[in-house]
C-alpha cells in the first residue's frame, strides 16, 4: 500500500506571495523552453524558502496554494502512446482527462510533441463525471477526432494518477514552475497501484529570451534537469508485461533520489 506520510509545505508556502489564476493566465511565454527536474520533499522545502526570498509567488485558488489533480490516461490496447514514447518517436501524442479538484472542472486534453521537441496541448471542458470515461460524450468524441490521430474506437482508460500541485511564478512573470507531489497511480488493466512516495517532479516553463532565477536555485540544491513522464513511469511500475527498457533507468533514478525502493501493490 502507498505510504501516506508526507512533509507539510504549509509554513514554506505561507512565506510566498499569492498570484491569482487570472494573473497566471496572463503569463504568455511565446518562446517557451520546458525542463523537468526530480527531487524529494525535504529538498523542496528548501527550494520553496529560496523561492520566497527571491520574490516568487504561488498560485492561490480559494486561498489554497496547493491543489489536487486527478488524471486518467487513455491508450490503445497495444499501448501505442506508451511505446511511441519509449521508442523515442519524435512526433507523438498523449490523450488524458484531468480534473482540477479545487475548481471542480475537468477537461479532455490532447498533448502533441512535434519533431522540434515542442509540446502543444489542446483541451476541451467535459463534465467531471466523465473523468473516468468520456467516450459517450459526442462533443468530446468529435473533439478527439478533430485534434488527434486517435479516435474513440482506438482508446480506452489505462491508468489514473493523483497528485498535489504547487504552481509558482517569478517576479518578472517570465517563468512558471509546476511542482507535483504525493503522486499515486492505479492501473485499470492490471489491477496494480503504485506510489512515488516523497518524490517531487518539477517542470520549469520559461521564456527562452530571459534569464532564470529558478535554475540557479535548483542548481544550488543539486537538482539537475532530467526527462521524466508520469504516465510512462507509472506504467513501468504497474504493468509487468510492458517492455520498459530505458524507463527502468527512470525508476532507478527516482529510487536514488528518495532513497527508497518503489513497489507495486494490488488495488483493493
C-alpha positions as CSV (number, residue, x, y, z in Angstrom):
1,X,0.0,0.0,0.0
2,X,1.2,3.6,-0.6
3,X,3.0,5.5,2.2
4,X,0.6,8.2,3.3
5,X,3.2,10.2,5.3
6,X,4.3,13.4,3.6
7,X,6.1,16.6,4.7
8,X,3.9,19.6,5.2
9,X,4.7,22.6,3.0
10,X,2.3,24.9,4.8
11,X,5.0,27.0,6.5
12,X,7.1,27.4,3.3
13,X,4.0,28.3,1.3
14,X,2.9,31.0,3.8
15,X,6.2,32.8,3.1
16,X,5.3,33.0,-0.7
17,X,3.1,35.8,-2.0
18,X,0.0,34.9,-3.9
19,X,-0.8,35.1,-7.6
20,X,-4.4,34.7,-9.0
21,X,-5.4,32.4,-11.8
22,X,-6.2,35.4,-14.0
23,X,-2.7,36.8,-13.4
24,X,-1.1,33.4,-14.1
25,X,-3.1,33.1,-17.4
26,X,-1.6,36.4,-18.5
27,X,1.9,35.0,-18.4
28,X,2.4,34.3,-22.1
29,X,5.7,32.5,-22.8
30,X,5.9,32.8,-26.6
31,X,9.4,31.4,-26.9
32,X,8.9,28.7,-24.3
33,X,11.5,26.3,-23.0
34,X,10.4,23.4,-20.8
35,X,12.7,21.5,-18.4
36,X,11.8,18.8,-15.8
37,X,13.6,18.0,-12.5
38,X,13.4,15.3,-9.9
39,X,13.9,15.9,-6.2
40,X,12.4,14.9,-2.8
41,X,10.1,16.6,-0.3
42,X,12.9,17.6,2.1
43,X,14.8,19.4,-0.6
44,X,11.6,21.0,-1.9
45,X,11.1,22.8,1.4
46,X,14.4,24.5,1.0
47,X,13.6,25.3,-2.7
48,X,10.4,27.0,-1.6
49,X,12.2,29.0,1.1
50,X,14.7,30.3,-1.5
51,X,11.9,31.0,-4.0
52,X,10.1,33.1,-1.4
53,X,13.3,35.0,-0.7
54,X,13.7,35.7,-4.4
55,X,10.1,37.1,-4.8
56,X,8.4,34.2,-6.3
57,X,4.6,34.0,-5.8
58,X,2.4,30.9,-5.6
59,X,-0.9,30.4,-7.4
60,X,-3.7,30.7,-4.9
61,X,-7.2,29.2,-5.6
62,X,-9.8,29.9,-2.9
63,X,-7.0,30.7,-0.5
64,X,-5.2,27.4,-1.1
65,X,-1.6,27.3,-2.6
66,X,-1.6,23.6,-3.2
67,X,-4.2,21.9,-5.3
68,X,-5.4,18.4,-6.0
69,X,-5.3,16.9,-9.6
70,X,-6.7,13.7,-10.9
71,X,-5.9,12.4,-14.4
72,X,-6.9,9.4,-16.4
73,X,-4.6,8.4,-19.3
74,X,-6.0,6.6,-22.3
75,X,-4.2,4.4,-24.7
76,X,-4.7,1.7,-27.4
77,X,-4.9,-2.0,-26.4
78,X,-1.3,-2.3,-27.6
79,X,-0.2,0.8,-25.6
80,X,0.7,2.7,-28.7
81,X,1.2,6.0,-26.9
82,X,3.5,4.4,-24.3
83,X,5.6,2.7,-26.8
84,X,5.9,5.7,-29.1
85,X,7.5,7.5,-26.1
86,X,9.6,4.5,-25.1
87,X,10.9,4.2,-28.7
88,X,11.8,7.9,-28.8
89,X,9.4,8.8,-31.7
90,X,9.8,12.5,-32.1
91,X,6.2,13.1,-33.1
92,X,3.8,11.5,-30.6
93,X,0.6,12.2,-28.6
94,X,-0.9,11.5,-25.2
95,X,-4.7,11.5,-24.5
96,X,-5.9,12.1,-21.0
97,X,-8.7,13.6,-18.9
98,X,-7.8,15.8,-16.0
99,X,-9.9,17.1,-13.0
100,X,-8.9,20.2,-11.0
101,X,-10.4,19.3,-7.6
102,X,-10.5,22.8,-6.1
103,X,-12.4,24.3,-9.1
104,X,-14.4,21.2,-9.9
105,X,-13.5,21.5,-13.6
106,X,-12.5,18.6,-15.9
107,X,-11.0,18.6,-19.4
108,X,-10.2,16.2,-22.2
109,X,-6.6,17.0,-23.1
110,X,-4.5,16.0,-26.1
111,X,-0.8,16.6,-25.9
112,X,1.2,16.5,-29.1
113,X,5.0,16.7,-29.3
114,X,6.5,17.7,-32.7
115,X,9.8,16.9,-34.3
116,X,11.3,20.1,-32.8
117,X,10.8,18.9,-29.3
118,X,7.9,21.3,-28.7
119,X,4.7,20.2,-26.9
120,X,1.3,21.7,-27.7
121,X,-1.8,21.0,-25.6
122,X,-5.4,21.2,-26.8
123,X,-8.2,20.8,-24.4
124,X,-12.0,21.0,-24.0
125,X,-14.1,21.1,-20.9
126,X,-16.1,18.0,-20.0
127,X,-18.4,17.2,-17.1
128,X,-16.4,16.0,-14.1
129,X,-18.4,12.8,-14.1
130,X,-16.8,11.9,-17.4
131,X,-13.2,11.9,-16.0
132,X,-13.2,8.1,-15.9
133,X,-14.7,7.7,-19.4
134,X,-15.6,10.5,-21.8
135,X,-16.4,8.1,-24.7
136,X,-20.2,8.5,-24.5
137,X,-19.9,12.3,-24.9
138,X,-20.5,13.1,-28.6
139,X,-18.9,16.6,-28.2
140,X,-15.7,15.2,-26.6
141,X,-15.6,12.3,-29.2
142,X,-15.7,14.9,-32.0
143,X,-13.0,17.0,-30.3
144,X,-10.7,13.9,-30.1
145,X,-11.3,13.1,-33.8
146,X,-10.5,16.7,-34.8
147,X,-7.3,17.2,-32.8
148,X,-5.8,13.7,-32.6
149,X,-4.9,10.9,-34.9
150,X,-6.5,8.5,-32.4
151,X,-10.3,8.0,-32.5
152,X,-12.6,7.0,-29.6
153,X,-12.6,3.4,-31.1
154,X,-8.8,3.3,-30.6
155,X,-8.5,4.2,-27.0
156,X,-9.7,3.2,-23.5
157,X,-8.8,4.2,-19.9
158,X,-5.5,2.7,-18.8
159,X,-4.2,4.5,-15.8
160,X,-5.2,7.0,-13.2
161,X,-2.9,9.5,-11.5
162,X,-3.5,11.5,-8.4
163,X,-1.1,14.2,-7.1
164,X,-0.9,17.6,-5.4
165,X,0.5,20.6,-7.3
166,X,2.1,23.9,-6.3
167,X,2.5,26.5,-9.1
168,X,5.0,29.4,-8.8
169,X,5.7,32.4,-11.0
170,X,8.8,34.6,-10.9
171,X,8.6,38.4,-10.2
172,X,9.2,39.3,-13.9
173,X,6.4,36.9,-15.0
174,X,8.8,35.2,-17.4
175,X,8.7,31.7,-16.0
176,X,6.2,29.3,-14.4
177,X,7.0,26.4,-12.2
178,X,4.7,23.4,-11.5
179,X,5.7,21.2,-8.6
180,X,4.0,17.8,-8.3
181,X,4.0,15.9,-5.0
182,X,2.2,12.9,-3.4
183,X,2.0,11.0,-6.8
184,X,-0.1,7.9,-6.8
185,X,-1.2,5.6,-9.7
186,X,-3.8,2.9,-10.4
187,X,-3.6,0.7,-13.5
188,X,-7.1,-0.3,-14.6
189,X,-5.9,-3.1,-16.8
190,X,-3.6,-4.9,-14.4
191,X,-5.3,-4.0,-11.1
192,X,-2.0,-2.8,-9.7
193,X,-1.2,0.5,-8.0
194,X,2.0,2.4,-7.1
195,X,3.2,5.4,-5.2
196,X,6.2,7.6,-5.8
197,X,6.4,8.2,-2.1
198,X,8.1,11.5,-1.4
199,X,9.3,12.1,-5.0
200,X,8.8,15.6,-6.3
201,X,8.5,16.3,-10.1
202,X,9.2,19.9,-11.1
203,X,8.6,21.4,-14.5
204,X,10.0,24.8,-15.4
205,X,8.4,26.7,-18.2
206,X,10.5,29.7,-19.1
207,X,10.8,32.4,-21.7
208,X,13.8,31.4,-23.7
209,X,14.9,35.0,-24.0
210,X,15.0,35.7,-20.2
211,X,17.4,34.5,-17.5
212,X,16.0,32.0,-15.0
213,X,16.4,32.6,-11.2
214,X,14.9,29.2,-10.6
215,X,17.6,27.4,-12.5
216,X,20.1,28.9,-10.1
217,X,18.1,27.9,-7.1
218,X,17.7,24.3,-8.3
219,X,21.4,24.1,-9.0
220,X,22.2,25.4,-5.5
221,X,20.3,22.4,-4.2
222,X,22.0,20.0,-6.7
223,X,18.7,19.4,-8.5
224,X,19.5,18.8,-12.2
225,X,17.3,18.5,-15.3
226,X,16.0,15.1,-16.2
227,X,13.4,13.8,-18.6
228,X,10.5,12.0,-16.9
229,X,6.9,11.1,-17.9
230,X,4.5,10.4,-15.1
231,X,2.5,8.1,-17.4
232,X,5.5,6.1,-18.6
233,X,6.9,5.7,-15.1
234,X,3.5,4.7,-13.7
235,X,3.1,2.1,-16.4
236,X,6.6,0.7,-15.8
237,X,5.7,0.2,-12.2
238,X,2.2,-1.2,-12.6
239,X,2.4,-3.3,-15.7
240,X,4.9,-6.1,-15.6
241,X,4.1,-7.1,-19.3
242,X,5.1,-3.6,-20.6
243,X,8.5,-3.6,-22.1
244,X,10.0,-0.8,-20.0
245,X,13.5,-0.6,-21.5
246,X,15.1,2.8,-20.7
247,X,12.2,3.6,-18.3
248,X,13.6,1.2,-15.8
249,X,16.5,3.7,-15.5
250,X,14.0,6.5,-14.7
251,X,12.6,4.3,-11.9
252,X,16.1,3.7,-10.6
253,X,16.8,7.5,-10.7
254,X,13.7,8.2,-8.7
255,X,14.6,5.5,-6.1
256,X,18.0,7.0,-5.8
257,X,16.5,10.5,-5.3
258,X,14.2,9.4,-2.4
259,X,16.4,6.6,-1.0
260,X,13.5,4.1,-1.2
261,X,12.6,1.1,-3.4
262,X,9.4,1.6,-5.3
263,X,7.0,-1.4,-5.5
264,X,3.6,-2.0,-7.0
265,X,0.7,-3.3,-4.9
266,X,-2.7,-4.9,-5.5
267,X,-5.6,-2.4,-5.7
268,X,-8.3,-3.4,-3.2
